[in-house]
Amino acid sequence: MTDHVPEKDAHSGVDTTGHEWDGIRELDNPLPRWWLWVFYACIAFSIGYWVLMPAWPGLNNYSHGLLGQSDRAQVDQAIKDLAAVRGAGAAKLKTATLAQIASDPQLQASALQVGGSIFGDNCATCHGAGGGGGKGYPNLRDDVWLWGGTLEDIQQTLTYGIRSGDDQARISQMPAFGKDGLLQAPQIADLTEYVVSKSGRQASPAAVARATPVFAEQCASCHGVEGKGAQALGAPDLTDGDWLYGSDRASINGQIQNGRGGVMPAWGQRFSPETIKAIAVYIHANSGQ
């Protein structure tokens, strides 16, 4: 960079600043008027904002501004207003039965609003935002229920959980036939084919024949002779197309081998009875029941 005496540029007729970089001279063009006005307006706006709104921090406090604006106060008031609205609805939900909530459009709307919010914050982590579930997590939007899909059944499951440790929790346990040495690997392979055949898919006839007495002895007490399952025991129907841990042979074999079973928290230890009712109504309303 070199410094030169300012002079007029021969091509543009604009004065130069006197600065030159690699033979390129800097023109002394004035800033556009519109840009200057915007710049001045921003300065004026900033000064006005500093005066009217909270802006400057202090050692122990901050400048509150002439308008006294406070986002914290607005949020606190909004929370109080929401609590008042929900409090009135919660009082009605607390005394109403599930049947009364389902038959009263106003009560049901209140329950759906509260239930949807609580579900999104606490249940969607496992069951998905829409309740569609995933591998190992039940789909709550269909009509397939391990423990029953009535409002009362859902309320019971929500309140006490599944394998949660609560005295009234839903409890079922699929034996780990392979891990615990109850069956040998060939028997588990045959049972896998048997279960595949029960769901209407092609399977080895010889393996199915070998597994039939094994299924009757080891599995029918929970899943039923026809494999239709039992909601009272939390035993799934093996004849439909819904699979909690996967429907391919490897997944079925792994389930027989290891006997997996998930844990559902006992939400009654955390939420009030009226909140549990609201969640139950929300889940039921969005299910296939």
Secondary structure, DSSP 4 states (H G I P E B T S, - for coil): -EE----B-TTT-PBEEEEEETTEEEE-PPPPHHHHHHHHHHHHHHHHHHHHS---B-SS-B---TT---HHHHHHHHHHHHHHHHHHHHHHHHHS-HHHHHH-HHHHHHHHHHHHHHHHHHTHHHH-TTS--BTTB--SSSS--SS--SHHHHHHHHHH-BSSS-TT-B------TTTTTSS-HHHHHHHHHHHHHHTT----HHHHHHHHHHHHHHTHHHH-TTS--BGGGTBPPSSSS--SS-SSHHHHHHHHHH-----B--GGGTS-HHHHHHHHHHHHHTS--
